[in-house]
Amino acid sequence: MKRYLRWGAAAGAVLCGLVLIGALLVRFLLPLDRIRAMAVEGAAGRLGREVRVAGISAGLRGAELRGIEVSEAPDFKAGTAFRAERLVVGVRWLPLILKRNVLVDDILLSDWEADVVRAKAAAKEEPAQAGRTQGPDRAPGIGSLRLENGRVRYLDEASGLKAELAEVRLRAKGIRLDSPFPLSASASFVVRQGPRRHEGRFELEGRFDPASGDLKRMALDLDPLKLKLGGLSLEAEGRVADFVEPGVDLAVKTRSALGALGAVNPALAFVPMPALEGRLKLKKSADELRIEEARVKGQGLSLSVTGRVRKLSSPKPDPDLSASLTAELPELSSKLIKAFLASAPDLSLPPPKIDVKARWKNDVLTLSPARVALGPVELRADGRIAFPSGPARLALSVETNSFKAEELARLAPALAAYRPSGRARVAVRADGALPSPALEASVALSSFAVTLGSHSFSSVEGEVKASSGLVTARLRGGWNGADFQAEGSGKGFLPPKLPEPEVWLEGRLSRLDFAHLAPQGPSKDGGGGGGAAAAPPKTYRVSGKLLADALQGTNFEAGPSEASWDLRGVGDASRLTGFLKLRVGPGKFEDIKSLAEGKPMLRLALMPVLILQKVASLAKVPFLPSFDRVTFKEMTADYALQSGVMSIRESHMDSSAGFVTASGTADLGRNALALRLDTKLAEQGPLRLSGPVGFTVTGTPAEPVVKVDPVSLLKQPEVEKAVDNVRKAVEEGGKRLLENLLKR
């Protein structure tokens, strides 16, 4: 036992001696002043910046530098570009002891950070030169290199791009300039530009070949590179070769993940990202990047891009890229659609099939073509979208195939209430600068049917077009069980809008049923005193001509009829200006006021008849019939309107109750009448009047004030005959009386 203790004591003494000798060798072989000179003066000379070291120590592991700082160019007055808490440099002892040659064996840099700023007026970088760096063919290597817990901040003052790498780690072993060596690296990152923010992490395993400092032959093998961006996971394997004119050849793949697309648009976080595989092959030469192959495919998606980007170092690169995309996407729910169009209605789109061929050159995106199939509905887009220095400009055409109108109800469930059927084709062209390009659109209909409120359209053929604020239509088919042909236009409803939009309509109906004309409710006034003055009502110009083989309504029917009109200020009675003509064929009616109830234009056309019926109902004129039940041969009206005052140029009704004519004016804005009605009665009581009886009508249409024209009564043939008989009797009697007197 004592012998073992003696051996232990001896070994301890030897170890202490070796440690003491090692410490003396370190002090002798690694003098601190030499280390400082190498670290400070050497680095400052190579970097062209000031370098500071807070503390230096040396030990058996090598030299350790603490509190390292490197200034911005040229000195610390410009700021600090790099700082590190600790740098440990291990040396190879045998060359150091035998030859006094300092060879680095391993390097450890920990707790470091760097700031990189690209100024707005940054000098143009010179391209890297091909060839080998200075140094021996077979330079001594480094056993290991470790960078731990690093941070890098980057700012591009011109674009406002900010990026930060954190938790930076780099490890390499067996580092030699003349042979490849393995390395690994990882870091988390955050990239910001304006309101956009992206964050993720990368991990790299690979091998780097320094090629003895020959940049042309240098290469980095990725095996693999793993990248996470939000919920997106990407993995790449391949090679980056030639550090003068770099070439990239990578096999890439992504994993299926939910929420991955949130990195592109937060509103798409609920959309699953499909698993994809592909290849990326790039080549950079001088100031140009060639995309020899960039393709991905998987789960119904295939995308390929080729082309080149010139002028890489200029503020505005010049790309020339061609892309091809085919995809079969999942069903587009309303939630997904509203991620892009928040105000979009509820839609239920079937899984779309996409086939797009496009080219990007000279700031112009050319589609040639782009096809999208939504079930049986197919869309095709051709044209260009230019992105000059100002607003984007469109020269784009989009058209559909001829599709079943029932598909509209499937795409937009809210349209099911209109019960569309038949076939339709839609075409749209946009030309001009956003946000208000000139638009042209057309809708072709075939055997089309739809229900709009109380109106039912069937077997409709024709086309509706819209261009430069003008909407035109030429249609024929069935309307509420009657045949129709019509053409018309609307102007000023779409941009460029008019203060008074215009509507023109010409058509022919086999039957017009007034029961399908929805009554118009009473206009709403501003109500309430003390408030701001109500805005003037919106007005329109309405013109056209309508022919009907028959008219039908509640207690009303008539034969062939026609109406023509050209009116401004429709919507404000005090501003109505223009003309209205009406001719109604033979027919009959009972209580005609119920026919015109809630229909302003019809009430305007029939005003004299309505007034006559109102006058007859007052029962103040015993010999005037009621006009409640009337059979007529013809009704006509010819009105001229000026600023709300209607002048009756001609109006008559040839009926079983009498022949009625009207003249005078009606102030529609003030609701005041100044009319004259002349009635030649057909059926009379004991008092028979064969001549027209005149009436003056004042007051309002609701409460007319009627006065019989006495002159019209005196001019009645019966009255004139009676007066003539009296005159003759008086004359005869006077003559006899005179003769008798003379005889005496």
C-alpha positions in Angstrom: 0.0 0.0 0.0 2.8 2.4 0.9 4.4 1.6 -2.4 1.3 2.7 -4.3 1.2 5.9 -2.3 4.7 6.6 -3.2 4.0 6.0 -6.9 1.0 8.3 -6.7 3.0 11.1 -5.1 5.7 10.7 -7.7 3.1 10.9 -10.5 1.5 14.0 -9.0 4.9 15.6 -8.7 5.6 14.8 -12.4 2.2 16.2 -13.5 2.7 19.4 -11.6 6.1 19.7 -13.1 4.7 19.2 -16.6 2.0 21.8 -16.0 4.6 24.2 -14.7 6.8 23.5 -17.7 3.7 23.9 -20.0 2.9 27.2 -18.5 6.4 28.4 -19.0 6.4 27.2 -22.6 3.2 29.0 -23.3 4.6 32.2 -21.8 7.7 31.7 -23.9 6.2 30.5 -27.1 3.0 32.6 -27.1 4.0 36.0 -25.9 0.9 38.2 -25.3 2.4 41.2 -27.2 2.8 39.0 -30.3 -0.7 37.8 -30.0 -2.1 41.3 -29.7 -0.1 42.4 -32.7 -1.4 39.6 -34.7 -5.0 40.2 -33.6 -5.1 44.0 -33.7 -2.6 45.2 -36.2 -3.0 42.3 -38.6 -6.7 42.5 -38.7 -6.8 46.3 -38.9 -4.4 46.2 -41.8 -6.4 43.6 -43.7 -9.9 45.1 -43.0 -9.0 48.8 -43.2 -10.9 49.4 -40.0 -10.0 50.0 -36.3 -9.9 46.9 -34.1 -10.1 46.8 -30.3 -9.5 43.9 -27.9 -10.4 44.3 -24.2 -8.4 41.4 -22.9 -5.9 38.7 -24.0 -4.8 35.5 -22.2 -2.9 32.4 -23.2 -3.0 28.9 -21.9 -2.5 25.3 -22.9 -5.5 25.5 -25.2 -4.0 28.4 -27.0 -4.8 32.1 -27.0 -8.1 33.7 -25.9 -9.2 37.2 -26.9 -12.1 38.9 -25.1 -14.2 42.0 -25.9 -13.3 42.2 -29.6 -14.7 45.1 -31.6 -14.3 46.1 -35.2 -15.3 49.5 -36.4 -17.2 50.6 -39.4 -15.0 52.1 -42.1 -12.7 53.8 -41.4 -12.9 54.1 -37.6 -15.2 53.9 -34.5 -16.5 57.3 -35.2 -18.6 55.7 -38.0 -19.9 53.1 -35.6 -19.2 49.5 -34.6 -19.7 46.8 -37.3 -18.7 43.7 -35.3 -18.3 42.7 -31.7 -17.6 39.4 -30.0 -17.3 38.4 -26.4 -14.8 35.6 -26.9 -12.4 34.2 -29.5 -10.3 31.2 -28.7 -7.5 30.1 -31.1 -5.8 26.8 -30.5 -2.4 26.1 -31.9 -0.4 23.0 -32.9 2.3 22.6 -30.2 4.8 20.4 -32.1 5.5 22.9 -34.9 5.4 25.7 -32.3 8.0 24.0 -30.1 10.3 22.6 -32.8 10.1 25.4 -35.4 8.6 28.3 -33.6 5.9 28.2 -36.3 2.4 29.3 -35.3 -0.1 27.0 -36.9 -3.8 27.3 -36.0 -5.5 24.0 -35.0 -9.0 25.1 -34.0 -11.0 28.4 -33.7 -14.0 29.1 -31.5 -15.9 32.4 -31.8 -18.8 32.8 -29.5 -21.4 35.4 -28.5 -20.8 37.6 -31.5 -22.8 40.0 -33.6 -22.4 42.0 -36.8 -24.2 44.9 -38.5 -24.2 45.2 -42.3 -25.7 48.4 -43.8 -26.0 48.9 -47.6 -26.2 52.7 -48.1 -28.4 54.3 -50.7 -25.4 55.4 -52.7 -23.4 52.3 -52.2 -20.5 51.9 -54.7 -20.9 49.3 -57.4 -19.2 46.1 -56.4 -16.5 44.8 -58.6 -17.2 41.3 -59.8 -15.0 38.6 -58.2 -12.0 37.6 -60.3 -11.4 34.1 -61.4 -8.2 32.3 -60.4 -6.5 31.2 -57.3 -5.8 33.2 -54.1 -2.2 33.8 -53.1 -0.6 31.1 -51.0 1.1 27.8 -51.2 -0.4 24.9 -53.1 -0.7 22.8 -50.0 -1.5 25.2 -47.1 -1.7 23.8 -43.6 -5.2 23.1 -42.4 -7.3 23.9 -39.4 -8.6 21.1 -37.2 -12.0 22.7 -36.5 -13.9 26.0 -36.8 -16.8 26.8 -34.6 -19.0 29.9 -34.6 -21.5 29.9 -31.7 -24.4 32.1 -30.7 -24.0 34.7 -33.4 -26.3 37.4 -34.7 -26.2 39.4 -38.0 -28.3 42.4 -38.8 -28.7 43.7 -42.3 -30.3 47.0 -43.6 -30.8 48.1 -47.2 -31.4 51.9 -46.9 -32.5 52.1 -50.5 -35.4 49.6 -50.3 -36.0 49.6 -46.6 -35.3 45.8 -46.4 -34.3 44.6 -43.0 -33.1 41.1 -42.1 -31.7 39.6 -39.0 -30.0 36.2 -38.4 -30.0 34.9 -34.8 -28.7 31.9 -33.1 -26.1 31.6 -35.8 -24.0 28.4 -35.6 -21.3 27.2 -37.9 -19.1 24.1 -37.5 -16.4 22.8 -39.8 -13.7 20.1 -39.4 -10.6 19.1 -41.2 -10.4 22.4 -42.9 -7.8 22.5 -45.8 -7.5 24.7 -48.8 -6.7 21.8 -51.1 -9.5 19.3 -50.2 -13.2 19.3 -49.3 -14.2 19.3 -45.7 -17.6 18.9 -44.0 -19.5 21.7 -42.4 -22.8 22.4 -40.8 -24.6 25.7 -40.2 -28.0 26.9 -38.7 -29.7 30.1 -37.9 -33.2 31.6 -37.4 -34.1 34.7 -39.4 -36.6 37.5 -39.7 -37.0 39.6 -42.8 -39.1 42.8 -42.9 -40.0 45.2 -45.6 -42.8 47.7 -45.0 -45.8 45.9 -43.5 -44.5 42.5 -44.6 -42.7 40.2 -42.1 -41.4 36.7 -42.7 -39.6 34.5 -40.2 -38.1 31.1 -40.2 -35.0 28.9 -39.7 -32.5 27.1 -41.9 -30.2 24.1 -41.2 -27.4 23.1 -43.5 -25.3 20.0 -43.7 -22.8 19.7 -46.5 -19.2 19.7 -47.8 -17.2 22.7 -49.0 -14.4 22.4 -51.5 -12.0 25.4 -51.4 -10.2 24.2 -54.5 -6.9 25.7 -53.2 -8.4 29.1 -53.3 -9.5 28.8 -57.0 -12.8 30.6 -57.0 -13.7 29.1 -60.4 -13.4 25.5 -59.0 -14.9 26.1 -55.5 -18.1 24.2 -54.7 -20.5 23.6 -51.9 -22.5 20.4 -51.7 -25.8 20.6 -49.8 -26.8 17.3 -48.1 -29.3 18.7 -47.2 -30.4 22.3 -46.7 -33.5 22.5 -44.6 -35.6 25.7 -44.6 -38.7 26.5 -42.6 -40.6 29.7 -43.5 -43.7 30.1 -41.3 -45.4 26.7 -41.7 -43.6 25.9 -45.0 -40.9 23.2 -44.8 -38.4 23.0 -47.7 -35.5 20.6 -48.2 -32.9 20.9 -50.9 -30.0 18.7 -52.0 -27.5 19.5 -54.7 -24.5 21.6 -55.5 -23.4 25.2 -55.7 -20.4 25.4 -58.0 -18.1 28.1 -59.4 -17.9 31.1 -57.1 -17.0 33.4 -60.0 -20.0 32.6 -62.2 -22.0 30.5 -59.7 -24.2 27.6 -60.8 -26.9 26.1 -58.7 -28.3 22.6 -59.3 -30.7 21.5 -56.5 -33.4 18.9 -56.0 -36.1 20.5 -53.8 -39.1 19.2 -52.0 -41.7 20.5 -49.6 -43.9 18.8 -47.1 -47.6 19.0 -47.0 -48.5 21.3 -44.1 -51.5 23.3 -42.8 -50.8 27.1 -42.4 -47.8 27.2 -44.7 -49.4 29.6 -47.1 -49.9 32.0 -44.2 -46.3 33.2 -44.9 -47.6 34.5 -48.3 -50.9 35.9 -47.1 -52.1 35.5 -43.4 -55.6 35.1 -44.7 -54.5 31.8 -46.3 -53.3 30.2 -43.2 -56.2 27.7 -43.2 -55.3 26.4 -46.7 -53.2 23.2 -46.7 -49.9 23.4 -48.6 -49.4 20.4 -50.9 -46.3 18.3 -50.9 -44.1 19.2 -53.9 -40.9 18.0 -55.6 -38.8 19.7 -58.2 -35.5 20.9 -59.5 -33.8 24.3 -59.5 -30.9 24.9 -61.9 -29.4 28.4 -62.1 -26.3 30.0 -63.6 -25.0 33.4 -62.9 -22.5 35.0 -65.4 -21.3 38.6 -65.1 -24.4 40.7 -64.6 -26.9 38.1 -65.6 -28.8 35.2 -64.0 -30.0 32.3 -66.2 -32.8 30.1 -65.0 -32.1 26.9 -66.9 -34.7 24.9 -65.1 -37.1 25.7 -62.2 -39.9 23.3 -61.8 -42.0 21.8 -59.1 -44.9 19.3 -59.2 -47.1 17.3 -56.9 -50.7 16.7 -55.9 -52.2 18.1 -59.1 -49.8 21.0 -59.4 -47.0 21.5 -62.0 -45.0 24.8 -62.3 -42.0 25.5 -64.5 -40.1 28.7 -65.1 -37.2 29.4 -67.5 -35.5 32.5 -68.7 -32.9 35.1 -67.6 -32.6 38.2 -65.6 -30.1 40.8 -66.9 -28.7 43.9 -65.1 -28.6 42.3 -61.7 -26.6 45.0 -60.1 -28.7 47.8 -61.4 -31.6 49.3 -59.3 -34.0 47.9 -61.9 -33.1 44.4 -63.2 -34.3 43.3 -66.6 -36.1 39.9 -66.4 -37.3 37.8 -69.3 -39.1 34.8 -67.9 -41.5 32.3 -69.3 -43.7 30.2 -67.0 -46.2 27.4 -67.4 -48.6 26.4 -64.7 -51.1 23.5 -64.5 -53.1 22.8 -61.4 -56.1 21.0 -60.1 -56.9 22.8 -56.9 -59.3 21.8 -54.1 -62.8 23.3 -53.9 -62.7 27.1 -53.5 -64.8 27.9 -50.5 -66.3 31.3 -49.7 -63.7 31.5 -46.9 -60.8 31.2 -49.4 -62.4 33.6 -51.9 -63.0 36.2 -49.2 -59.3 36.0 -48.2 -58.7 37.9 -51.4 -62.0 39.7 -51.9 -63.5 40.6 -48.5 -66.7 42.0 -50.0 -67.3 38.9 -52.3 -70.7 37.3 -52.0 -71.1 33.7 -50.7 -69.8 31.5 -53.5 -69.3 27.8 -53.8 -66.8 27.1 -56.6 -66.0 23.5 -57.7 -62.3 22.4 -57.8 -60.8 24.6 -60.4 -58.4 23.3 -63.2 -55.8 25.9 -64.2 -53.6 26.0 -67.3 -51.5 29.1 -67.6 -48.7 30.1 -70.0 -47.2 33.5 -69.3 -44.1 35.6 -70.0 -42.6 38.5 -68.1 -40.5 40.9 -70.1 -39.9 44.6 -70.1 -42.3 45.1 -67.1 -45.1 43.4 -69.1 -46.9 40.2 -68.1 -48.3 38.4 -71.2 -50.8 35.7 -70.9 -51.0 33.3 -73.9 -53.3 32.0 -72.7 -54.6 31.4 -69.2 -57.4 28.9 -68.8 -59.5 28.2 -65.7 -62.2 25.5 -65.6 -64.8 25.7 -62.8 -66.7 22.5 -63.5 -68.4 23.0 -66.8 -67.7 26.7 -66.9 -64.4 27.5 -68.7 -62.6 30.9 -68.7 -59.9 31.9 -71.1 -57.7 35.0 -70.7 -55.4 36.5 -73.3 -53.5 39.8 -73.3 -51.0 41.9 -71.4 -50.6 43.6 -68.0 -48.0 46.3 -68.1 -46.3 47.7 -65.0 -44.8 51.0 -66.0 -43.5 53.6 -63.5 -47.1 54.7 -63.0 -50.3 52.7 -62.5 -50.5 49.3 -64.1 -52.1 49.1 -67.6 -54.3 46.4 -68.9 -55.0 45.1 -72.4 -56.8 41.9 -71.4 -59.6 39.8 -72.8 -61.5 37.2 -70.8 -64.2 35.0 -72.2 -66.2 31.9 -71.2 -67.4 29.0 -73.1 -71.2 28.6 -73.7 -72.3 27.2 -70.4 -75.6 26.1 -68.8 -77.1 29.0 -66.9 -78.0 26.6 -64.0 -74.3 26.6 -63.2 -74.6 30.2 -62.0 -76.8 29.1 -59.2 -74.3 26.4 -58.2 -71.4 28.9 -58.2 -73.4 31.6 -56.4 -76.2 30.0 -54.3 -77.9 33.4 -53.9 -78.8 33.3 -57.6 -80.9 30.1 -57.1 -83.9 32.2 -56.3 -83.9 33.6 -59.8 -84.1 30.1 -61.3 -81.8 30.7 -64.3 -81.7 28.1 -67.1 -80.7 28.0 -70.8 -77.2 28.9 -72.0 -74.9 31.9 -71.7 -71.5 33.1 -72.9 -69.7 36.0 -71.3 -66.8 38.1 -72.7 -65.0 41.0 -71.1 -62.1 43.2 -72.3 -60.2 45.7 -70.2 -58.0 48.3 -71.7 -56.3 51.2 -69.9 -54.8 52.1 -66.6 -55.9 50.8 -63.2 -58.0 51.4 -61.2 -60.4 52.6 -64.0 -59.6 50.9 -67.3 -62.0 51.1 -70.2 -64.2 48.0 -70.0 -66.1 46.2 -72.7 -68.4 43.3 -71.9 -71.0 41.2 -73.7 -73.3 38.4 -72.6 -74.8 36.2 -75.3 -78.0 34.3 -74.3 -79.6 31.2 -75.9 -82.9 29.6 -74.7 -82.3 31.6 -71.5 -84.9 31.8 -68.7 -84.9 33.7 -65.5 -87.4 35.0 -62.9 -86.9 38.6 -61.6 -89.5 39.4 -59.0 -92.9 39.2 -60.7 -91.4 39.0 -64.2 -90.7 35.7 -65.8 -88.5 35.6 -68.9 -88.3 32.4 -71.1 -86.7 31.3 -74.4 -84.7 34.5 -74.5 -82.2 34.9 -77.4 -79.9 37.8 -77.9 -77.0 39.8 -76.6 -76.3 42.4 -74.0 -73.2 44.6 -74.4 -71.5 47.2 -72.3 -68.7 49.6 -73.4 -67.5 53.0 -72.3 -70.5 53.6 -70.0 -73.0 52.5 -72.6 -75.1 49.3 -72.2 -77.0 48.0 -75.2 -79.3 45.0 -75.6 -81.1 43.3 -78.4 -83.3 40.5 -77.2 -86.3 38.4 -78.1 -88.3 35.7 -76.3 -91.1 35.4 -73.8 -92.0 37.7 -71.0 -94.8 36.8 -68.6 -96.3 34.5 -71.1 -96.2 37.0 -74.0 -93.8 37.2 -76.9 -91.5 40.2 -77.1 -88.8 41.8 -79.2 -86.8 44.6 -77.8 -83.6 46.6 -78.2 -82.5 49.3 -75.8 -79.6 51.1 -74.2 -78.5 52.6 -70.9 -75.9 55.3 -70.8 -74.2 56.9 -67.8 -74.9 54.2 -65.2 -71.3 52.9 -65.6 -68.1 55.0 -65.7 -68.0 57.5 -67.2 -71.2 58.3 -65.3 -73.6 61.0 -66.3 -75.4 63.4 -64.0 -78.7 62.2 -65.6 -78.3 58.7 -66.9 -80.2 57.9 -70.1 -82.4 54.9 -71.0 -83.7 54.1 -74.5 -86.1 51.3 -75.3 -87.9 50.2 -78.4 -89.9 47.0 -78.5 -93.0 45.0 -79.4 -95.1 42.8 -77.2 -97.8 40.4 -78.1 -99.5 41.3 -74.8 -98.7 43.8 -72.1 -100.1 42.8 -68.7 -100.1 45.7 -66.3 -100.5 43.3 -63.4 -96.8 42.5 -63.7 -95.8 46.1 -63.4 -94.9 46.4 -59.7 -96.5 49.5 -58.0 -94.1 52.2 -57.0 -94.3 53.1 -53.4 -94.7 56.7 -52.3 -91.5 58.8 -52.3 -89.8 59.3 -49.0 -89.1 62.8 -48.0 -86.5 64.0 -45.5 -89.1 64.3 -42.8 -88.5 66.2 -39.5 -87.8 69.9 -39.3 -84.5 71.4 -38.3 -82.4 68.9 -40.3 -80.3 69.5 -43.4 -82.1 70.0 -46.7 -82.8 66.8 -48.5 -80.7 66.1 -51.5 -82.5 66.5 -54.8 -83.9 63.3 -56.2 -81.9 61.3 -58.8 -83.3 61.9 -62.3 -83.1 60.1 -65.6 -83.7 60.6 -69.3 -86.1 58.0 -70.7 -87.0 57.7 -74.4 -88.3 55.0 -76.7 -91.3 53.4 -78.4 -93.4 50.4 -77.4 -96.0 48.6 -79.6 -98.4 46.0 -78.0 -100.8 43.8 -79.9 -103.0 43.7 -76.7 -103.1 45.4 -73.3 -104.4 43.7 -70.2 -104.9 44.6 -66.6 -107.2 44.6 -63.7 -110.7 45.4 -65.2 -109.0 46.6 -68.3 -108.3 45.3 -71.8 -107.5 46.9 -75.2 -106.4 46.0 -78.7 -103.3 47.1 -80.6 -101.7 50.1 -78.9 -98.5 52.1 -79.0 -96.6 54.7 -76.9 -93.6 56.9 -77.6 -91.8 59.2 -75.3 -88.7 61.3 -74.7 -88.6 62.7 -71.2 -85.9 64.3 -69.1 -86.0 64.7 -65.3 -87.9 61.4 -64.7 -87.8 61.0 -61.0 -88.6 64.6 -60.1 -92.0 65.8 -61.3 -91.0 69.4 -61.2 -88.2 68.8 -63.8 -90.1 66.7 -66.3 -89.4 68.0 -69.8 -90.1 66.4 -73.2 -93.1 64.7 -74.8 -95.3 61.6 -74.4 -97.6 60.2 -77.0 -100.2 57.4 -76.5 -102.7 55.6 -78.7 -104.7 52.8 -77.2 -106.8 50.5 -79.5 -110.4 49.4 -78.9 -111.2 48.0 -75.5 -113.0 48.4 -72.3 -112.3 49.3 -68.6 -113.9 49.5 -65.2 -112.6 51.7 -62.5 -109.5 52.7 -64.4 -107.9 54.4 -61.4 -107.0 51.0 -60.0 -105.1 50.2 -63.1 -102.8 53.3 -62.7 -102.4 53.0 -58.9 -98.7 53.1 -58.1 -97.6 53.5 -61.7 -96.5 57.2 -62.3 -95.9 57.0 -66.0 -99.2 55.2 -66.7 -101.0 57.7 -64.4 -99.4 60.5 -66.4 -100.6 59.1 -69.7 -104.2 58.5 -68.6 -104.5 61.7 -66.6 -107.5 63.2 -68.6 -109.5 60.0 -68.3 -108.7 59.7 -64.6 -109.8 63.3 -64.0 -112.9 62.7 -66.0 -113.8 59.6 -64.0 -113.1 61.6 -60.8 -115.3 64.4 -62.0 -118.1 62.0 -62.9 -117.9 60.4 -59.4 -118.6 63.8 -57.7 -122.2 63.5 -58.9 -122.5 67.3 -59.2 -123.5 67.1 -62.8 -126.7 65.0 -63.1 -126.5 64.4 -66.8 -122.8 63.3 -66.8 -122.3 59.5 -66.8 -120.0 57.8 -64.2 -117.4 56.6 -66.7 -116.9 53.6 -64.4 -117.7 51.1 -67.1 -116.7 52.2 -70.5 -116.2 50.6 -73.8 -114.0 52.6 -76.1 -113.0 52.6 -79.7 -109.8 54.6 -79.2 -107.9 56.7 -76.6 -105.1 59.1 -77.6 -102.8 61.5 -75.8 -100.1 63.9 -77.0 -98.4 65.8 -74.2 -95.6 68.4 -74.2 -93.8 68.9 -70.9 -91.6 71.7 -69.8 -90.1 72.0 -66.3 -92.9 69.9 -64.8 -95.7 71.7 -66.6 -97.7 69.3 -68.9 -99.5 70.9 -71.9 -102.1 68.7 -73.6 -101.6 69.2 -77.3 -104.3 66.6 -78.1 -106.2 64.0 -76.1 -109.5 62.3 -76.8 -111.5 59.1 -75.9 -114.1 57.8 -78.2 -116.2 55.7 -75.9 -119.7 54.3 -75.2 -120.1 57.0 -72.6 -119.2 59.8 -75.0 -116.6 61.5 -77.0 -114.2 63.3 -74.6 -111.5 65.7 -75.5 -109.1 67.4 -73.1 -106.9 70.5 -73.3 -105.1 72.8 -70.9 -102.1 72.3 -68.5 -101.2 70.4 -65.4 -98.4 71.6 -63.1 -97.0 68.3 -61.9 -94.5 69.8 -59.5 -97.1 71.9 -57.7 -99.9 69.3 -58.3 -102.2 71.9 -59.8 -104.7 71.5 -62.6 -105.9 74.0 -65.3 -107.8 71.7 -67.7 -110.8 71.8 -69.9 -112.9 68.7 -70.7 -115.3 68.7 -73.5 -117.7 65.8 -73.5 -120.2 64.8 -76.2 -122.5 62.5 -74.2 -123.7 59.2 -75.7 -126.4 58.2 -73.2 -128.6 60.7 -71.4 -131.6 61.0 -69.3 -134.7 63.0 -70.1 -132.5 65.9 -71.0 -130.8 65.2 -74.2 -127.7 67.2 -75.2 -126.2 66.4 -78.6 -123.4 68.9 -78.5 -120.3 68.8 -76.3 -120.5 70.0 -72.7 -117.5 71.9 -71.4 -116.0 71.7 -67.9 -113.2 73.6 -66.4 -111.1 71.6 -63.9 -108.9 73.2 -61.3 -107.6 72.1 -57.9 -105.5 68.9 -57.7 -105.9 65.4 -59.2 -107.0 64.1 -55.9 -109.5 66.9 -55.2 -110.5 68.5 -58.5 -112.7 71.6 -58.6 -115.2 71.3 -61.5 -117.3 74.0 -63.1 -119.7 73.5 -66.0 -119.1 76.0 -68.8 -122.6 77.7 -69.3 -121.7 78.8 -72.8 -121.3 75.2 -73.8 -124.8 74.5 -72.5 -126.3 77.5 -74.4 -124.6 76.3 -77.6 -126.3 72.9 -77.3 -128.5 72.3 -80.5 -131.5 71.4 -78.3 -131.1 74.7 -76.3 -130.6 76.7 -79.5 -133.6 75.1 -81.1 -135.8 75.8 -78.0 -134.6 79.4 -78.0 -135.3 79.6 -81.7 -138.7 78.2 -81.2 -139.4 80.7 -78.5 -138.1 83.5 -80.7 -140.3 82.3 -83.6 -143.3 82.0 -81.3 -142.7 85.4 -79.9 -142.2 86.8 -83.4 -145.4 85.0 -84.7 -147.4 86.2 -81.7 -146.2 89.7 -82.0 -147.0 89.7 -85.7 -150.6 88.6 -85.1 -150.9 91.1 -82.3 -149.7 93.9 -84.6 -152.0 92.8 -87.4 -155.0 92.8 -85.0 -154.2 96.2 -83.8 -153.9 97.6 -87.3 -157.3 96.1 -88.3 -158.9 98.1 -85.6 
